[in-house]
Amino acid sequence: MLSRRSPARPGARQPGGFYGWHVTGFAAVLLMATAPGQTAGVSAFIDPMIADLGVDRTSLSTAYLVGTLTGALVVPRIGGLIDRWGVRRCTLVIGVGFGTVLLLMGTIGGFVGLLFGFMGIRSLGQGALGLAATTAAARWFERRRGRALGIVSAAGTAGISLAPVLTEWIIAQQGWRTAWFVLGVAVLLLVVPIAAFGLRDDPSDMGQMPDGVPSSHDSLAAPRWGLTRRQAFTEPYFWVLISGLAVSGMLATAVAFHQISLLGAKGLTSTEAAANFIPQTVAGLAATLVVGNMIDRMSIRWVVLASMSLHVVALAWLTTVSPGWSAIAFGMAIGAAGSSIRIAEAAAIPAYFGVLHLGSIRGFVASISVGSTALGPLLFSVGRELTGSFDDVILVSLILPAAVAAAGLVVRIPAGREV
């Protein structure tokens, strides 16, 4: 139950009497701080660590796979702890843990250190801290939750896209071990103070209501409906959506993980290859806004088709890409492709299967999505070792998005759509 005491007096910490927008800003910074645990942030370290530690690319990819799968198993448990202890205390613990693991990443000496290090940064960074950031903002809003989470996502993603460029520069100047140390210190200096002094678990903690409006102005809750997870499994189009999300996650993560090496083989410098995350992010954000505005007025079938087609084009382009505008265009294509399928899935699941069991259904979706991202880097690494080039495995992988696109055209869309 929310507190019924009068809202606290507006002031510097309560813009317009409502603290939720401050929490939104803090959550955006927290999402930016996940960068060292994201594939984009790790990518700059791959080649220097392979050269220095004496491990091959497949072994490093395997360690990354195990770390990612560990993150997939840990996140649901973190969600339960956030519900029990509150996002503020959990974020404080996560921040200390994540920062410490990043500091330790600079001391590893072989495969075992890589294995435990990746388990730590993927579980605490990509998984736990990202979940805490979005949960922190979501608790302060109801009617404006989408806008708040959109701000968090846009700002956080933009920050993450800059991480490879900054990391690449630090590595070039001081080496990869120093770069891990700098990132660890940065996480500790950002996350810990925000958790300790900035976040608040709930509007009632400050005598406020969600969205900053009095309870008398709240609208009545709309009737809720929805299929169970087992019932959703019986709908063929559910598996089209899941397949599209999994294929996108697997291939996009594979490209991001090996991006420095992939684009380096096409003539780009390490800095140019790292900077390619910027057009990917810009195009992804633009695609999110455009598709998000259009998706209520068109069939999701066409969004899935467009996304999978863009994946085919982007990956085929990658085999012939060259420095300059060609590389920028590739980055924009792969960024727009991934963002399109993610927003299609986010809109389609509640629309076609309802919201009554949305958490259960999307929990399954998340596990498949994260699991797919674990497989991509290893698939590309093994393909390169077998053939001597990334190009062959990239061309073979085109079959996957093409197959999803074809299935999306012929599989029946569920009849019941929530309006």
ABEGO torsion letter per residue (X at the ends): XBBABBBBBBBAABBGGBAAAAAAAAAAAAAAAAAAABAAAAAAAAAAAAAAAGBBAAAAAAAAAAAAAAAAAAAAAAAAAAAAAEAAAAAAAAAAAAAAAAAAAAABABAAAAAAAAAAAAAABAAAAAAAAAAAAAAABAAAAAAAAAAAAAAAAAAAAAAAAAAAAAAAAAEAAAAAAAAAAAAAAAAAAAAAAABBABAAAAGBBBGGBBAAABBBBBBBBEBBAAAAAABAAAAAAAAAAAAAAAAAAAAAAAAAAAAAAAGBBAAAAAAAAAAAAAAAAAAAAAAAAAAAABBAAAAAAAAAAAAAAAAAAAAABBBEAAAAAAAAAAAAAAAAAAAAAAAAAAAAAEAAAAAAAAAAAAAAAAAAAAAAAAAAAAAAAAAGBAAAAAAAAAAAAAAAAAAAAABBBBABBBX
